[in-house]
Amino acid sequence: MRYVPAIIVAIALLLVPVIWVLLSYLLQNQESFEGSAVDSGARIEIEVLRQQVEDLQERLAQVQTEVAQIPRGISGGGPFEPNQDEEDAILRGNGPNAILDSYAQVVLIANRTDVNNGLEVAGPDYLEAKLGRPREVLTDTCEAMTNEALKAKLVLEEVGPIRVRMLQPAVDSLRRVFANVERADPDLYARINTSGSLCVRRIRGTVDRLSTHSYGLAVDLNIDGQLDMFTDGKTQLGLTILAGFFNQEGWVWGAGFNREDSMHFEISRKQLDEWLANGEL
């Protein structure tokens, strides 16, 4: 087993240039893709490949250091052997995995103002005009919904990897999003966590403007329970991948807001209008 580090080095040396060539190809041909779904897929592949290159380069440097430090022999004993349990864990696939752990890694948000591909938020005024007020008196803290018509459509359900309280059409849509994610990327699916859904309150810093969370039409997500920093222009890699799936279902990603909030996903005005036209709300 003492040859494993050297084998890892050899594999890494082979994989890094291959992945880099693929990454370069995708970057050169990204503009030739047409349609929002393909653009999202291209962006996902580019981000994942870039992360893999960085992870492999970092791991390669670590392993090279480890190999250089391995003694050829120990006086009075046999040849040096690395920790057997650690090597067995890696070979079994239940040891540390830098690629999977990268889902929670914080990265810059590329083309932040264009991430929603033309989808627009409904906005507080539009929501109130179409759905009424979820509650007459609002504060900065979450309170109960009192609008009986909206309450009748409010459900508390397990949706994929999380539990949410939202309006029924939003829950159904969210279930489709997560089903697509699970089919395409089960490792990412297993790491999805929530920071909250329904919260009837005013937007903090305003007198009486309603948050989309007040209607049960928004959800905050994170990877591995690690909260993302608000308004820093960065996000977790896993959230950039999720954004493409949400966009296809008519959700707006908060990464594109003036005050970036990349954990936040809410129903677009277009999707809300469709539900209203179909009598779902």
N, C-alpha and C positions, 0 to 999 in steps of 0.2 A: 504493500500500500504506500510505501515511501515514494513511489514514482507518480502518484496521483497529481501532485502539484505541477510536475513537469508536463504531464499530459494536458492539464487544464491550460497551461501556458500555450502549448502547441495548438489546441483547439481555438483558444481566444485569438491567437495570431492569424488563424485561418478565417475566423468568422468576422473579425473587425473590418477587413477590407471588403468582404462580400456585402455586409450590411451597409457599409458606406457607399458602395457603388449603387445599391438599390435606393438608398436615400437620395443620392444625387440625381438618379433617374427620375424619381418621383417629383423632386423639386423642379427639375427642368421641364417636366411635362404637366405640372399641376394646372397651368392655365388652359390646357386643352380639354379638361374635363368639363362636362356640361351638366347642369341640374344640381339642385341643392343637395340631394342625397349623395350623389357621387362626390361633390365637393367635400361634404362631411367625411365621407369614407377616406378620401385622399388625405385630408388633414389629420385624421386619426392615424393612418399608416405612417405619415411623416413624423408625427409626434412620438409614436411608439418606437419607430426605427431610430430616431435621434436619441431617445432615452436608452435604447439598447446599446447603441454605440458608446454613449457616455459611461454606462454601467460596465460594459465589457472592458473599456479602457481603464477604468478605475480598478476593476477586479484584476486585470492583467498586471497593473503596477503593484498591487498588493501581493499577488502570487509570486511575482518575480522577486520581491523582497523576501517572502517566506522561503522560496527555494534557495536563495543565497545564504540564508541563515541556517539551513538544515545541515547539521554536522554529518560528516562522512562515516563517523564511527565514534564510539565512546570508549575510552580506555578502561580495560578491565571488564568489558561487556560486549554484547552484540551490537549490530548496526542500529542506529536511531530509528524509531518508529513513531509516526504522528499518532494523535489520539484516535483510536479505533472507532469509538462511539461517534465522534464528529464525522469521520469519513463515511461510516455506515449510514448516518442520517442523511447526508448529501446524496448518496447513491440510492437510497430508498425514496428520495423526493420529499422528505418531511423535515429537512434542514432549512437553514436560511435561504431565501430566494430573492435576490436583489431585483430581478425583473418584476416579480409580482409585487414586491414592496414599493416599487416605483409608482404604483397607482396613487399613492398618497403624497408623492413628491410634489412640491410646489414649483410651478413653471410660469413663465410669462404667457399672457393671453394674446395670441396672434390676431391681428385685425379686429381688435376688441369691439369697435363700433359697428362692425358688419356681421357679427356672429349670428344674428337672428334672421338673416336672409329675407329681410323685408317684413317679417311679422312684427306687429305693433302691440303694445300693451293696451288693455281696455281703459285703464286709468280710473281714478276715484269717481270723477263726475259721471263717466259713462256707465260704470258699474251701478252707481246709485240711481241713475235715470232708468236703467233697464231692470234692475233687481230690487230697488228700494234699499232702505237702510237695514243692515242686519241687527242693529240695535240703536235706539234713539240717542242715548247718552254714552259718549265714548271717553275713555281715559287712556293713559299710556300703558296700562296693564291689560292682559287678556281677560275678557269677561264672557259671559254666556250670550249666545245668540237668542234674540227675542222675536225676530221676524218669523211668524208662524209658517208662512209659505216657504221660506228658505229652510227652516228647521225640518220640515217634512221631507226634504230631499237630502238632509245631512245624514251621513252614515259613518260608523266607526268600523274599519275593517283592516284585516291583514292583507297587504298588497305587495306581493313579491317578498322582498327581504325586510319590509318595514310595516309599521302599523300607523294608519292615518285616520283623521277625522276630517272629511271633506264632503262637498256636494257629490251626489251619485255620479253624474256624468264625468266629473274630474277623476273620481276613483276608477271608473271603467277605463278611461283613457290612460291613467297611470299604470293600470294593470297591463295594458297592451305594450306600453313603453318597456316595462320591466321584463315582460315575456320575450320581447325582441332582444333586449340586452342579454338575458340568460342564454338564449340560443347562440348569439354571436360571441359573447365573452363571459362564460360562466365564472371565471376567476374574478373579474370586476364585479359581477352581480353579487358574489358572496361578500364583497367588501362594502357594499352600499349601506349607509346609515342615514338616519334622519335627525334634523335639528328642530323639527316642528312643522305643523301644518296649520290647522285652524287656530286663529288667535284674533278675537274680535276686539280691535283697538284702533285708535287713530294713528296715523303715521307720526312717529316721534319728531318733535320740532314743529308740528303744525297745530292749528287750533282745533280743526274738526274734519280733517281729510282722512278718508278710510284707506286702510291698508288692504291689499288684495287678499291677505291672509284672513281678513275679517269675513270674507265670503266663502272660505273653504275652497278657494280656487288657486291656491299656491302651496308649495312645499319647499322646505329647505333641506338640502342633502349634503352629505360629506362622505369622505372615504375613511373607513376604519375608525370612525368616531373622532377624527381630528378636524377641528373647526378651522375654516379658512379665514385669513385676515381680511377684514372689510376694507374696501376702497384702495387696495395696494396695487391693482392692475395685474395681480398674479392669482393663480388658482391651482388646485390639485389636478394632476394629469388625468386622473379618473373622471373628474367632472367635465373636462374638455371632451372626453370620449362620450360621456352620457349626453352632452349637449346635442349631438347629432341625432340621437334617437328621439329626444324630446322635440326637436325642431320638426321632425317628420310627423309628429302627432299634434302639431299646432301649439306648442308651448314656447314661451319666451324665456330666454336665459338671462338672468340678472347681470351676467358679466358684461353685457352690452349697455347697461344703464350708465347715465352720467356719473353717478356714484356707484361704482362697480360693486356688485354683490353676487359673486359667482356661486354661492351655495343656493341661491334663490331661483326657482323655476315657477312660472305662473302661466295660466291660460291666456292665449292671445285674443285680441279683439275679434279676429276672424273666426276663431274656434267658438268663442262665446256666441257670436251671431248665428253660427250654424246650429248650435244647441237650442237657441231661442227659436229659430225658424222651424226646427224639428219638434218643438214642444217638450224638449227634455228639461228645460228650466222655465 
